[in-house]
Amino acid sequence: MIRVAVRTLCEFAARAGDLDHRYTPSPTSDEGREGHARVQARRGQGYEAELMLSGQCQGLSLKGRADGYHPVHNRLEEIKTHRGDLSRLSEAQKNLHWAQLRCYGALLCQQKGLPSVELALVYYDIGRDRETVTTECATADDLQQGLVALCDIYRAWAEQEAGHRTARDGSLADLRFPFADFRAGQRPLAEAVYKAVCRNRTLMLQAPTGLGKTLGTLFPALMAMPRQSLDRLFFLTARTTGRKLALDGLTLLAEGQQETLPLRVLELVAKSHACENPELACHGESCPLARGFFDRLPMAREEAVRNQGWLDQGRLRAIALNHGICPYYLGQEMARWSDLVIGDVNHYFDQSALLHALTRQNDWHVTLLIDEAHNLITRGRAMYSIELRQQRLLAVKRRAPAQLKAPLERVARQWQTLLKDPDLPAPDAPDTTTAINLTTAPQELTGALAGLVTAITEFLTDNPADAELQELMFEALGYNRLAEQFGDHSVCALSRQGRGRAVLSICNLIPADFLKPRFESARSALLFSATLTPPVYHRDLLGLPDTTGWQEVASPFASRQLRVSIPTGISTRFHDRSASLEPIGQLLVHHFRARPGNYLAYFSSFAYLNAVHDVFMRLAPDIVTWPQSPGMSQDERQRFIAHFRPGGQGIGFAVLGGVFAEGIDLPGDRLIGAFVATLGLPPFNERNETLRRRLQARFGSGYEYTYLYPGIEKVTQAAGRVIRTPSDTGEIVLIDDRFRQPDVQSLLPQWWFPVAD
């Protein structure tokens, strides 16, 4: 028996017509649940909320959850939350909602033996607290006929999917490693991953770069899929290069098998990288690739599943354009039918993440493989932070159409109320960068913004090309969503950067509160990186279970490959920076003269970098240098990296924690040494001090979690550029007397230091 969720059945078999993504902001999942609860609470005694329904039809096992049923009135309800004018909802979307409700009606009649039922489609406007209800009476026979028709459409696909699943699991059970042997350290990595997946555990794996982590995690996770009856595997990364490495590793894996590997692999990319017509609105009246999208989707979907190669960005685009549909939304569709999805961490952890939504909707058993997992703390904070800018509001207000004047004026008045705070610097003060922390997100402003969102949404129905209004609407909507979830995990700050240029921000400090439910939705999760020390820091800030394991894979590198030195008498503390310039310049010259080659020198800021670079050029004008500059383009970054030629000689100056401090690979003599002129501690400012106090209150480790651990993580990542293969040799110069402290050295990779006899 093939099991399928009612919602999945309807989305597959009952959708037709255009793709229509007009600017109609939908409620968040939390807002949707709250809206459902409000409606359900009004229904009175005897009302059965969240009614589980199941049944069989045409060889399918169906399951779903109806929003509510009142036995006295024999009335089954489906509740849909929305914002703004209901007329903006397309007929195709309404038809899909009715299809879902009728399926629930058929299952209800089956389950309770009812001859008929009243169906009620309830649209609830969460902004206006208003219900719009449409009803129909349907007999059990009519509902069953409709259900049979949908199941007939889905059944052939479902049988194909079942056959694919059987072939996939059989092949993965006999999966072979593509090489004769593992790299040094790769086998224990693979064994740890396999055991964690089989035991449904969350595990942090610290493994050095160059070990082959990508293949060493994908191979055992795929092998474990049939044993654990896993539906999907998500390989998530914070960098584009991580997606390519995963696809390259899978290609090697497939080539190492005796027969074709029946595995569907999808590369998910951001909409900005996949949209063919960014200048057009995303609906059938504007974009030809949205027109008739769902009518042409079945043929495109069929071709996609028959594709013998991975569905990377290029292949997916070719299939989509062959059928005249949008590549981005074909990718969103194929996420439902792919065994392994490779994408950015935001595809699972963001507020409106597709992969997490599909996991919950379909009750999938999934495993997460999170590459370069140390980045998830910073990325998680960014996903749940936002800035609201007064300047954008005023710019729109000056040219706004008449129907938006009143809601814009209400928001502007709330801004003026906020700016009367006596602790806020005057707009003409010498320093207007100081931010003040508010105890909560201002409720009056939140209410005014909700009204503005509704007004703009209705206006954009007839004027979809107004990009400036769209940006303001998305900014307001994003702010309100986070304001409704505001707590001690975040801080709300107000600053004034000149007259009419105030900024109100919600900045997330502890991403654990948002990420924890995402980890709980997965059967198992593997987080791997070269820098996950100490484990308690990452466990606490990511919201990982208390039972999360931690394992360090022995490095394939040896201390004899690397010379680590810590010069005496140099401090890079902020108040010692000026005094450190000349000694650091001399140190760089000395090391280069002793062993000419390619080096990288890292500094905590561009100001520090430029100051040392000036001294160095005065001391050694004959040595070639190439300093990093702020805001470098992709071409400029490539030219920076191109300086590191085999056999070359010179020093690149870069910022610690920047684009050249991780994710670049310079093996052999392309890089023979690195100078790290700081502990990498974040600056001591009011924002970080607020973070320190919050982390101290929550975890009792404010200084370590705010400053020490993130700083040393940057040092380890930057210095890790030097030794990339077992044949590399090089040196690392750690420039600060604090590197001699035992608590600091304990956070550095222990293979750097020779073991005392």
Beta strands, then each sheet from edge to edge (+ up, - down):
strand 1: 2-5
strand 2: 48-57
strand 3: 60-70
strand 4: 75-82
strand 5: 116-125
strand 6: 130-139
strand 7: 202-206
strand 8: 232-237
strand 9: 265-267
strand 10: 340-344
strand 11: 366-371
strand 12: 386-389
strand 13: 435-438
strand 14: 490-496
strand 15: 502-508
strand 16: 524-529
strand 17: 549-552
strand 18: 562-565
strand 19: 598-603
strand 20: 625-627
strand 21: 650-655
strand 22: 673-676
strand 23: 730-734
sheet 1: 1+ 3+ 2-
sheet 2: 1+ 3+ 4- 5- 6+
sheet 3: 9+ 10+ 8+ 11+ 16+ 7+ 17+
sheet 4: 12+ 15- 14+ 13-
sheet 5: 18+ 23+ 22+ 19+ 21+ 20+
end
